[in-house]
């Protein structure tokens, strides 16, 4: 298995017409083309899918930007490549949490875009599909969400330190990985 990793894809301006809302679709398209060219099987994006959760570029507080990022992954899906994102601090709200699990059902092991990933797990219901692990070949990947949960709660009222109550699940996932595998 070949894996690709993508970091922040937020963009503050849309000078070239390839960055709708605050999503660097122009750059994402270039990265996607390279992932396809190199025969990657799965891409993980580690946070900051957008710059602002609503279309700040056009001053439209009702137009959400995460759908732009989700649409930019279509080229990977069409090439048979899995895309597994993680929220970052730029999409940390409860609204974004709900939106995320709707846009990326593969994070819960649902839909037709899991592309060989199996054994999906999340620490508990309010983090289902936000913090998640899955096995791909002999690799278990774990994506740990630390932001406001789907129901608006957080660990001890923190907006960005929600990992502590996930520790038992993290330890269980590490302990139960395939003996000849990696995390």
Secondary structure as the mmCIF struct_conf table of DSSP 4:
data_model
#
loop_
_struct_conf.conf_type_id
_struct_conf.id
_struct_conf.beg_label_comp_id
_struct_conf.beg_label_asym_id
_struct_conf.beg_label_seq_id
_struct_conf.end_label_comp_id
_struct_conf.end_label_asym_id
_struct_conf.end_label_seq_id
STRN STRN1 UNK A 3 UNK A 6
STRN STRN2 UNK A 10 UNK A 10
BEND BEND1 UNK A 12 UNK A 12
TURN_TY1_P TURN_TY1_P1 UNK A 15 UNK A 16
BEND BEND2 UNK A 17 UNK A 17
TURN_TY1_P TURN_TY1_P2 UNK A 21 UNK A 22
STRN STRN3 UNK A 23 UNK A 23
HELX_RH_AL_P HELX_RH_AL_P1 UNK A 25 UNK A 37
TURN_TY1_P TURN_TY1_P3 UNK A 38 UNK A 39
BEND BEND3 UNK A 41 UNK A 41
STRN STRN4 UNK A 42 UNK A 46
BEND BEND4 UNK A 47 UNK A 47
BEND BEND5 UNK A 49 UNK A 49
BEND BEND6 UNK A 51 UNK A 53
STRN STRN5 UNK A 54 UNK A 55
HELX_RH_3T_P HELX_RH_3T_P1 UNK A 56 UNK A 58
TURN_TY1_P TURN_TY1_P4 UNK A 59 UNK A 59
STRN STRN6 UNK A 60 UNK A 64
BEND BEND7 UNK A 65 UNK A 65
HELX_RH_AL_P HELX_RH_AL_P2 UNK A 66 UNK A 72
TURN_TY1_P TURN_TY1_P5 UNK A 73 UNK A 73
HELX_RH_AL_P HELX_RH_AL_P3 UNK A 74 UNK A 78
TURN_TY1_P TURN_TY1_P6 UNK A 79 UNK A 80
STRN STRN7 UNK A 82 UNK A 86
HELX_RH_3T_P HELX_RH_3T_P2 UNK A 89 UNK A 91
BEND BEND8 UNK A 93 UNK A 93
HELX_RH_AL_P HELX_RH_AL_P4 UNK A 94 UNK A 103
HELX_RH_3T_P HELX_RH_3T_P3 UNK A 105 UNK A 108
TURN_TY1_P TURN_TY1_P7 UNK A 109 UNK A 109
BEND BEND9 UNK A 111 UNK A 112
TURN_TY1_P TURN_TY1_P8 UNK A 115 UNK A 116
STRN STRN8 UNK A 118 UNK A 121
BEND BEND10 UNK A 123 UNK A 124
HELX_RH_3T_P HELX_RH_3T_P4 UNK A 125 UNK A 127
STRN STRN9 UNK A 128 UNK A 128
TURN_TY1_P TURN_TY1_P9 UNK A 129 UNK A 130
STRN STRN10 UNK A 131 UNK A 131
STRN STRN11 UNK A 132 UNK A 136
TURN_TY1_P TURN_TY1_P10 UNK A 137 UNK A 138
STRN STRN12 UNK A 139 UNK A 143
BEND BEND11 UNK A 147 UNK A 147
TURN_TY1_P TURN_TY1_P11 UNK A 150 UNK A 151
BEND BEND12 UNK A 152 UNK A 152
HELX_RH_3T_P HELX_RH_3T_P5 UNK A 155 UNK A 157
BEND BEND13 UNK A 159 UNK A 160
TURN_TY1_P TURN_TY1_P12 UNK A 162 UNK A 163
HELX_RH_3T_P HELX_RH_3T_P6 UNK A 164 UNK A 166
HELX_RH_AL_P HELX_RH_AL_P5 UNK A 167 UNK A 175
TURN_TY1_P TURN_TY1_P13 UNK A 176 UNK A 176
BEND BEND14 UNK A 177 UNK A 177
TURN_TY1_P TURN_TY1_P14 UNK A 179 UNK A 180
STRN STRN13 UNK A 182 UNK A 182
#
